[in-house]
């Protein structure tokens, strides 16, 4: 009779203890695993001291990428058509932690400029670790009003 009572008690207490333990331990564990996964996927490589060439770096996403790479200590080669704006981005990148930000004025729609920017970056830094092809243009117009010839510059620049 005593063993039956102990078995009944264990049949009630043990499953409840397991369920409560799972409810208490599992959520923080899953949050930790999720955050670890996000960190690994977003920050897989230490870019401190590496050379990153970013096209379209004078504004928008390219500018934001330049600042993020600067915060992580990357050396930057910033490329765009507006040199004055690039210099502002380079100055801010330096303030944010980039050891060096090199400005290259170029139009990535021209093949010769594309070759030149890579050559200039490699000549200046001695290496090129990452290339972020961000430059692109957009035409704000209704599709119905566009001619086929309107798409050529978009496709050339964004390709």
PyMOL commands that set and color helices and strands:
alter all, ss='L'
color gray80, all
select helices_A, chain A and resi 2-42+60-71+83-96+111-125+143-145+148-158
alter helices_A, ss='H'
color red, helices_A
select strands_A, chain A and resi 51-55+75-80+101-105+130-132
alter strands_A, ss='S'
color yellow, strands_A
deselect
rebuild
show_as cartoon
